[in-house]
Amino acid sequence: MLFDHIALPIASVACETGFSVETLIAWESRCGFPASFVNARGERIYMPEQVRSLSRIKRLMGRGYPLETLLAMDETAQRALDAANAPAGRTADTQRLDGWMQLVKARDPRSMHRQFHRELAKLGMLHFIQNTLVPLTRLVNEAWARDQLDVLDEQLLWENIEQYFRKAIADLEPPDAGRPRCLLTTLPGETHLLGLLMVEALLMLEDAHPVPLGAETPIARIAGAVEARRIDVVCLSFSIACPPERIVQGLGALRRALPGYVQIWAGGQGVQALRAPIDGVHVIPEFEDLLVWLAGWRAEAGT
């Protein structure tokens, strides 16, 4: 619980708002927001009103508003926008996701296909990713981790969603001069591709240039592709099933194999289990944070 006039350390702010510690630090460095204080122990701390502001921004970003637009508003305008866009309740979202879970358990690909295209047409690509695919991924992964979902049901869902999603983004052409140029892949042992497909769609919508390389790519091949394709950023996805020690080892080995100017962005539910930063790697546990890092890269590159 938050109490007025009590400052919170950055780890608590991350838990309260859903933004990662790394994202909060990056925002302050690049945008001057949120401006932290430093206590006697040298720790970043934040006042409750800042936490409430961050929570509001998190909600609005989840509804499709870009960070730059929100930061250009004063608090009154943000509050008005938040109130105007507040959902009537969680019932509709809960029922929609429950409907998806019922389709999973019924193993009904035809109905999945129909539901996929209905929601995509209704919400648009970005909102569909943020409001359907991201929460559905979390829900299914949590059910799988708790043995509440059969592995065959999970595989059927992701195979069908990946198939539908590939077709949906097939007509989105990345601009030839789009920056950054982002290589999308997974390391050996990680077969899940849906997260990268969502990243690919978002990058194209934001006029970046994704370069998909498929799943389970050896590090030597990633390094070769980085040089051959003039890559700026390597984007990797890790599912909840990937052990943290394997993630740390793989990212460390990849960092050593790539030039220092090439950034590594690691996302997916698997990275949420990491307990310490990895030198030279940007961990992005929340899908929405990808927009922040994209804006940050462009600001540093002057594009």
N, C-alpha and C positions, 0 to 999 in steps of 0.2 A: 504494500500500500504506500502511496505517495503522501507525504505531509508537507504542508507549506513551510518555507524557510529552512528546509533541510536539503543540503546538496547531495547529489548522488554521484558515485564513481562511474566511470565510463562503462564498466562491465555491467552494472545495474541498468544504465540507460539503454544499452544494447538489448538486454532482456526485456525491458519495458516496451521499447519501441519496435523491435524486430529488425532494426538496422544493425549490421555487424560493427564491431569495434573498428575494424579497418576502414569501413565506409565512413564512419563518423570522423575519423582522423583525416581521411582524404578530403572530405567536404570542408572541414575547417581550413585545411591547407590551401585548397583551391578557391573556395567561395567565401571564406571567413564565417561560415555558418556550419554548425552551431558554435558560437564562441565559448570556449571552455574557460574555467578558472583553474588555477593550480593550487593545491593545498600544501601544507607544510611538508608532506611526504613526497611532493613532486608529482602527485597523481592528478590527472584530469578529472574535474568534477563539474556538475551541471546543476542548475537550479530547477525546481519543479516546473516552472512555466516553460522552460526550454524543452523539457521532456514532453509536456503536453503539446507544444508546437510541433515537435518531431513526430509524435503519434498522429497528429492531424495531417501532416505532410505525407506520412506513410499511407494513410487511408486514401488521400487524394491521388497519390501516385498509383495506387492500386486500381483507381478508377480511370486511369489513362492520362492524367495531367502531368506534363513534364516538369522536372525539378526547376528548370530555369523560369518557367511561367510562375510557379508557386513562390519562388524567392523574390520575384519582382513585385509581389503583392504585399501589402501591409497585413497585420494580424486581423484587422476587421474584415478585409476582403477575403482572406483565407477562411475565416469562420463562416462568412456568408456562403462561400462556395461549398464548404463542407456540409452546411445545413441543407443547401439546395440539392446536393447530390447524395444525401444520406438515404440508404435503402430503407424501405418501409419496415424491414425486419429481416432476420436471417432465415425465416421460414422458406422463402422462395429459393434461396441459394441451397439451403439444406435439402429441400425436396429434390432440387435438380441433381445434386451430387448423389443423393440416395437413389435416384432413378438410374444414374450411371452404374452404381454398384449393383443394382438389381439386374441390369443388362449383363454385367460381368458374370454374376453368379448363374444367370440363365444361359450363358454362352450363346448369345443371339447376335451374331455379327451383322445381320441385315438391319436389325433395329439400331445397332450401334452406328452403322453407316448413316441411317436416316437422321438420328439424333445429332451426330457430328455435323452434318451439313446444315441442319436447321439452326443449331446454335451458332455456327460460324457465320451464316448469313445474317442472323439477328444481331450478333454482338460485334462483328468485324474481327479482323485477324488479331489485332493487339489485345482487345478486351477478351476475346475468346481464349487466348493463351493465358492471360492473367487471371481471368475469373472462372475458367473451366479446367484447362489442362494443368495449370500449376497446383491448384488445390486438389484436383483429382489424383495427381501424381503423389502428393503427400498422403492422401487418404489411403490409396492402394498400397503404398510402401509401408505405411504404419500397420495396415491390416495384415500384410504379408509377414512383417517382422514379428507380429504377435500370434502367428499361426492361425489367423482368422480368415485367411484366403488361400485357396488351393493354388499351387504353383502353376497348374495348367490354366486356371482362370486368369491369373496375372499375365501369363505369356500370351494368351489369346487376346486380351485387351490391348497390350502394347503392340503386338503384331498388326492388329487391325488399325489402331490409332496411327501408327507409323505409316501404314499404307495410305490411309486417308490423307494424312498430313502431307506426305510427299506430293500427292496429286494437287493438294490445295496450294502449295507453294511453287509448283512447277512453272507457273506463269509469271512469277515474280523474278524479274531479271535484275541482278545486282549491277549497279553502274560500274563501267570499266575503270573509272577514275575514283571510285568510292574508297574512302579511307576511314578507319584502318582496314588493311587486308588481314582477315582473320582466318587462320587455319582451324578447322573444327574436326576433332577426332577423340578417340578414347585410347587409353593405354592397353596393352595386352592383358586379357583377363576380364575386361569390362566390355560387355556386349550391348548394354542399353544405349540406344541412340535417340530416343524421343527428346531428351533434354537438349541435345545438340540441334535437332530439327527445330525446336522452338527458338533457340538462339539464332539459327540461320534465318528464320522468318523475321525475327526482330531486327537483325542487322540489316536485312534488305529493306525493311520498312523505314529504317533510320539512315538509308543511303550509305551504308558501309558495304564492304565487299567480302562476303563469306566464301571460303574455299573448303568445301566438305571433303574429307579424306576417308570417311567410313570409320568403322570400329576396329579396335584392337590393333593399332598401328605400332610397330616397333619403333623405338626411340631413334635409331639410325635413319629410318625412313622419314620420320617427322623432321629431323634435322636437314635431310636432303631436300624435302619439299619446302622448308622454310627458305632455303637459299634459292631454289629454282623458281619459286613463285613470289619472291619478294614480300614475304610475310612480315607483318608488324606485330601481330598478337597470335599466340596459340591458345585456343579455347578448349578445355578438357572438361568432361562431365564424369562424375562418379556417383553411382547409385548407392543406396543405403546398404546394399549387400557387400560392398567392397570394404575390406578391413582397413582401419585407419593406418596401420603400419605399412600396408602395401601402397596406400596413397602417398604417404610421406616419402617412402623409398623411391617410388616412381617419379614423383615431382622433383625430388632432389637430383635424380639421375638426368632427367630431361633438362633441368636448369643448367647443369654442367655441360650439356651437349649443345646448347644454343648460344648465339651471341648475346651479349649483355643488353643490346638495344631492343631485343625481341621480348615483349612482355608475355607472361604466362598467366592466364586467367583460369582458375579452377572452380567449378561450380557443381551443383547437384546436392542431393541430401547427404551423400557420403561425406562431404567436407565439413558438415556440421558437427561431426564427431571429433574433428581435430582439436587438440588441446593447446597447441602452440603455433606461432607463425612459422612459415617456411621461407627462408631467405630467398628473395628474388621471385616470389610467387604471390600473386594477388588472389586471395581466397574470397569467393563471392557466393556465400551460402544462400542468398535470396535472389530469385530470378529478377525481381524489380531493380536490384542494385546494379544490374548490368548496364542500365541506362546511365547511371552515375559514372561508372568507370569509362563508358564510351565517351561521355562528355568530357571527362577528365583527360583522356588520351588526346582528344582533339584540341583541348585547351593547351596542353603541353606541346603538341606538334604545330600549333598555330594554324590548324585547318578549320 
